[in-house]
């Protein structure tokens, strides 16, 4: 399966109803888990959210992350999602193919999670290079007022960006069919909202 197919629009699937469990496995140790946790608390601040588990991963390799997700699905989790960057991973396509076969949701940012943050403030689809694509993306993010000292794992990123989340979502959706930098992180947020609303 070529990388050109990775972001094709997938058929909408119905999120399962009450009694089910959702687990989200993140490549990042802090950035993505912190953001997702803040989003959940903001969306359902007065609800018991123990049906959603967010697991940082000790692997930075997408294939290992998906393999862990497959095992968790065997353990009874109904909805399993993997969150990772495309960046320069050698076995990226193998990870996507395994996830497709095992019905694992993949949330991919190309080149990295920071591109999702950048879309809150800037409409761009430019490729990133430099030392690494992710470092180049972070360099661009640091040009945004308030992000000049940004470091991976920074707290409160969601609260700093949430007022622009609809803008970021619309921009990200327009990029899905393009051969460019892109992210489908908004799909994870939509799935979380649907899951919580179904409780």
Beta strands, then each sheet from edge to edge (+ up, - down):
strand 1: 22-26
strand 2: 52-56
strand 3: 79-85
strand 4: 105-110
strand 5: 182-183
sheet 1: 2+ 1+ 3+ 4+ 5-
end
